[in-house]
Amino acid sequence: MTNDTNIDDPKLTARLRDASTCREAFNEVIRRFSEPLYRQIRRLVQSHDDANDILQNTFLKAWTSLDGFRGEARLSTWLYKIALNESLTHLSRERKKAGVSIDDPEASIINTIEADENVDGGRLAKELRKAVAMLPEKQQIVFNMKYYDDMKYEQISEILGTSVGALKSSYHLAVKKIEQYFNNLN
């Protein structure tokens, strides 16, 4: 997530719920959330083009579901939940299309990471992406949200509908597996 303290501005939420300011407010939502949502999506789907498509779908779904957003959850939580669901749907569809087993999707993901020219940071960044890609899906999601987006466990809990204790356990296991991956490189 971003460190922008105004990203979940209650005034923006109120403007979204007002028919006279809704369109303008939604443009503001796109401006504020495009980058952090793109980063979250990109870590899950690996492909820049797919991430852009999923981001567009996320905003489209948010726009068409705006009447259902009651403001009980934070705006960022609601958007992250939509983006996560869109990403998981895309991954499932891609696995089926490619005939990749849901239990062993790592091979095609590792090849995508290796071929990706849009990765900054060189070899270590690619190795970290590979290590994360080899984690079970839930651990990947929790690791990405905690490590890269610096989200608090409470917000991740709202997005995923999982207890804070379970999230801490998932993150701990993910870190241990990533450490093992790097130890095995030597």
Secondary structure, DSSP 8 states (H G I E B T S, - for coil): ----TTTT-HHHHHHHHSTTTHHHHHHHHHHHHHHHHHHHHHHHH--HHHHHHHHHHHHHHHHHTGGG--SSS-HHHHHHHHHHHHHHHHHHHHHHHHT--TT--HHHHHHHHHH-S---SHHHHHHHHHHHHTS-HHHHHHHIIIIIT---HHHHHHHHT--HHHHHHHHHHHHHHHHHHHHHH-
